[in-house]
Amino acid sequence: MQLSIVVPAHNEEAFLTGCLDAIEVARRDCGFTVETIVVLNRCTDGTERIARERGVVVVSEDARSLARIRNTGARAARGEWLVTIDADSRMSPGLLREVAQQLSDPGVIGGGTVIKPERTSAGIRCAFAFLELAQWLTRLSAGAFWCRRADFLAVGGFDETLHYAEDVDFARRLRAHGRARGQQYRRLPHAYILTSCRKFDRFGDWHPFTMMLRHPLRMHRGLRGRDTSLVDRYYYDFNE
């Protein structure tokens, strides 16, 4: 087994089929063995049925913790390489081939990829421009993470004390781990993921900025679980 893909899924009936279809196209393009792991999280819709009908590996984790959900999938993985992608996103056809090319280079620790929205507007363009600027300034990229499983374990996976932003924290620690060994953290040069705009649909196209302006203290308290009301509404209860 060369590569394992971890897909967290909380009531993702509307998006999981598209995610798995895109993975299958990318799998055929890459030319090596791939397993897909869907991590069910408190699902009450048809997510489990879709996953089992597609023949993927199915595991469950009911914790209200994206970090723990992702870690549960990684623990079930048998592949030498890991990729994580959210169920409401679709990878481009060449993504797994590019991951294989990058991880075949011992000078690369892992990395992320470009994130593209499924629709656009002034607010969405500003939000993604802000994300692109943040990634350029920090030299970190997110989206679909990819790395060797051994390195994922070496850095301790995702930090389960964080209720959100666990992806940024993981990227930072993975990069530091690679830097200590003379390895580069990279963004895939051509591949990308196309992600849904459902949170923009629900909360408004300018919501990343209005949320930061209106609820900075609640966001800060939610990071470590001191007040999870906003985090729950935005992440863990979003598909209820």
C-alpha positions as CSV (number, residue, x, y, z in Angstrom):
1,M,0.0,0.0,0.0
2,Q,1.6,3.3,-1.1
3,L,-0.9,6.0,-0.3
4,S,-3.8,6.5,2.1
5,I,-6.3,9.4,1.8
6,V,-8.2,10.5,5.0
7,V,-11.6,12.1,4.5
8,P,-13.3,13.4,7.7
9,A,-17.1,13.4,7.2
10,H,-19.9,14.8,9.4
11,N,-23.2,14.5,7.6
12,E,-21.6,14.9,4.2
13,E,-24.3,13.1,2.1
14,A,-24.5,16.0,-0.3
15,F,-20.7,16.2,-1.0
16,L,-19.1,12.9,-0.3
17,T,-19.9,11.3,-3.7
18,G,-18.2,14.2,-5.5
19,C,-15.2,13.9,-3.3
20,L,-14.8,10.2,-3.8
21,D,-15.4,10.5,-7.6
22,A,-12.5,13.0,-7.8
23,I,-10.3,10.7,-5.7
24,E,-11.0,7.9,-8.1
25,V,-10.1,9.9,-11.1
26,A,-6.9,11.0,-9.5
27,R,-6.1,7.4,-8.4
28,R,-6.4,6.2,-12.0
29,D,-4.0,9.0,-13.1
30,C,-1.3,8.3,-10.5
31,G,-0.6,4.6,-11.3
32,F,-0.1,3.2,-7.8
33,T,-2.1,1.6,-4.9
34,V,-4.4,4.0,-3.0
35,E,-6.8,3.4,-0.1
36,T,-9.4,5.9,0.9
37,I,-10.5,6.2,4.6
38,V,-13.8,8.0,5.4
39,V,-13.9,8.9,9.1
40,L,-17.6,9.1,10.2
41,N,-18.3,11.8,12.8
42,R,-21.7,11.7,14.4
43,C,-23.4,11.0,11.1
44,T,-27.2,10.9,11.0
45,D,-27.7,11.1,7.2
46,G,-26.6,8.8,4.3
47,T,-22.9,9.4,4.6
48,E,-22.1,6.0,6.0
49,R,-24.2,4.3,3.3
50,I,-22.4,6.2,0.5
51,A,-19.0,5.3,1.9
52,R,-19.8,1.6,2.3
53,E,-21.3,1.4,-1.2
54,R,-18.1,2.8,-2.6
55,G,-16.0,0.2,-0.8
56,V,-13.8,2.6,1.0
57,V,-12.4,2.0,4.5
58,V,-14.9,3.3,7.1
59,V,-14.0,4.2,10.7
60,S,-15.8,6.2,13.3
61,E,-14.8,9.0,15.7
62,D,-17.6,10.9,17.5
63,A,-15.4,13.5,19.2
64,R,-16.1,17.1,18.5
65,S,-12.5,17.6,17.4
66,L,-11.3,17.9,13.9
67,A,-7.8,17.1,15.0
68,R,-8.9,13.8,16.6
69,I,-11.1,12.9,13.6
70,R,-8.1,13.4,11.2
71,N,-5.8,11.5,13.6
72,T,-8.3,8.6,13.8
73,G,-8.2,8.2,10.0
74,A,-4.4,8.4,10.0
75,R,-4.1,5.7,12.6
76,A,-6.2,3.4,10.4
77,A,-4.1,4.1,7.3
78,R,-1.8,1.4,5.9
79,G,-0.1,3.6,3.3
80,E,3.4,4.9,3.3
81,W,2.1,8.3,2.3
82,L,-0.8,10.2,3.7
83,V,-3.2,12.8,2.1
84,T,-6.0,14.6,4.0
85,I,-8.9,16.3,2.2
86,D,-12.3,17.5,3.5
87,A,-15.4,15.8,2.2
88,D,-16.8,19.0,0.7
89,S,-13.7,19.4,-1.5
90,R,-12.6,17.7,-4.8
91,M,-9.0,17.1,-5.8
92,S,-7.8,17.9,-9.3
93,P,-7.0,14.9,-11.5
94,G,-3.3,15.1,-11.2
95,L,-3.0,15.8,-7.5
96,L,-2.0,12.3,-6.4
97,R,0.5,12.0,-9.2
98,E,2.1,15.3,-8.0
99,V,2.1,14.0,-4.4
100,A,4.0,10.9,-5.5
101,Q,6.5,13.0,-7.5
102,Q,7.2,15.3,-4.5
103,L,7.4,12.5,-1.9
104,S,9.8,10.5,-4.1
105,D,12.2,13.3,-3.4
106,P,14.0,12.8,-0.1
107,G,14.5,16.5,0.2
108,V,10.8,17.2,0.6
109,I,9.0,16.7,3.9
110,G,5.4,17.3,2.6
111,G,3.1,20.2,2.1
112,G,-0.3,21.5,0.9
113,T,-1.9,22.7,-2.2
114,V,-3.8,25.5,-3.8
115,I,-7.4,26.0,-2.7
116,K,-10.0,27.2,-5.2
117,P,-13.6,28.2,-4.4
118,E,-16.5,26.6,-6.3
119,R,-18.0,30.1,-7.0
120,T,-16.8,33.6,-6.6
121,S,-17.9,37.1,-5.5
122,A,-16.2,40.2,-4.1
123,G,-16.2,38.8,-0.6
124,I,-15.0,35.4,-1.5
125,R,-12.2,36.8,-3.7
126,C,-11.1,39.0,-0.8
127,A,-11.2,36.0,1.6
128,F,-9.1,33.8,-0.7
129,A,-6.7,36.6,-1.4
130,F,-6.2,37.1,2.3
131,L,-5.6,33.3,2.6
132,E,-3.1,33.4,-0.2
133,L,-1.3,36.4,1.4
134,A,-1.2,34.5,4.7
135,Q,0.3,31.5,3.1
136,W,2.8,33.6,1.2
137,L,3.9,35.4,4.4
138,T,4.2,32.2,6.5
139,R,5.4,30.0,3.7
140,L,2.8,27.5,4.7
141,S,0.1,26.0,2.5
142,A,-3.0,24.0,3.5
143,G,-5.9,22.5,1.6
144,A,-5.0,18.9,1.1
145,F,-2.1,18.0,3.3
146,W,0.4,15.4,2.1
147,C,3.4,13.8,3.8
148,R,5.0,10.5,4.7
149,R,3.1,8.6,7.4
150,A,6.4,8.2,9.4
151,D,6.7,12.0,9.5
152,F,3.1,12.4,10.4
153,L,3.7,10.2,13.4
154,A,7.0,11.9,14.2
155,V,5.3,15.3,14.7
156,G,2.5,13.8,16.7
157,G,-0.2,14.3,14.1
158,F,-2.8,17.0,14.6
159,D,-2.9,18.7,18.0
160,E,-6.1,17.5,19.7
161,T,-6.1,20.3,22.2
162,L,-7.0,22.7,19.4
163,H,-10.7,23.0,18.5
164,Y,-9.8,24.7,15.2
165,A,-6.8,25.9,13.2
166,E,-5.3,22.4,13.8
167,D,-4.3,22.4,10.1
168,V,-2.2,25.5,10.4
169,D,-0.5,24.2,13.5
170,F,0.2,20.9,11.8
171,A,1.7,22.6,8.8
172,R,4.0,24.7,11.0
173,R,5.2,21.6,13.0
174,L,5.7,19.5,9.9
175,R,7.7,22.3,8.2
176,A,9.9,22.7,11.4
177,H,10.4,18.9,11.5
178,G,11.6,18.9,7.8
179,R,13.7,22.0,8.2
180,A,15.7,20.4,11.0
181,R,16.6,17.6,8.6
182,G,17.2,19.9,5.6
183,Q,13.9,19.1,3.9
184,Q,11.5,21.6,2.2
185,Y,7.8,22.1,2.9
186,R,6.2,22.7,-0.5
187,R,2.9,23.5,-2.2
188,L,2.0,21.3,-5.1
189,P,3.0,23.2,-8.3
190,H,0.0,22.5,-10.5
191,A,-2.6,20.5,-8.6
192,Y,-5.4,22.1,-6.5
193,I,-8.6,21.3,-4.6
194,L,-12.0,22.8,-5.4
195,T,-13.8,23.5,-2.2
196,S,-17.5,24.2,-1.6
197,C,-18.6,27.7,-0.6
198,R,-21.4,26.4,1.7
199,K,-20.2,28.4,4.7
200,F,-20.2,31.6,2.6
201,D,-23.7,30.6,1.5
202,R,-24.8,30.2,5.1
203,F,-23.0,33.0,6.9
204,G,-22.5,35.5,4.0
205,D,-19.7,36.1,1.5
206,W,-17.9,38.5,3.9
207,H,-18.2,36.4,7.0
208,P,-14.5,35.6,7.6
209,F,-13.9,39.3,8.1
210,T,-17.1,40.1,10.0
211,M,-16.5,37.1,12.3
212,M,-13.0,38.3,13.2
213,L,-14.4,41.8,13.9
214,R,-17.5,40.8,15.8
215,H,-16.2,37.8,17.8
216,P,-12.5,38.0,18.4
217,L,-12.7,37.0,22.0
218,R,-15.1,34.1,21.4
219,M,-12.8,32.9,18.6
220,H,-9.8,33.0,21.0
221,R,-11.6,31.2,23.8
222,G,-12.9,28.6,21.3
223,L,-9.4,27.7,20.2
224,R,-8.6,25.9,23.4
225,G,-12.2,24.9,24.2
226,R,-13.0,27.5,26.9
227,D,-16.1,28.7,25.0
228,T,-17.0,26.4,22.0
229,S,-20.3,28.0,21.1
230,L,-19.0,29.8,18.0
231,V,-16.7,26.9,17.0
232,D,-19.5,24.4,17.3
233,R,-21.8,26.5,15.2
234,Y,-19.2,27.0,12.5
235,Y,-17.7,23.5,12.5
236,Y,-19.1,20.7,14.6
237,D,-22.9,21.5,14.3
238,F,-22.7,23.0,10.8
239,N,-24.5,20.0,9.1
240,E,-27.0,19.2,11.9
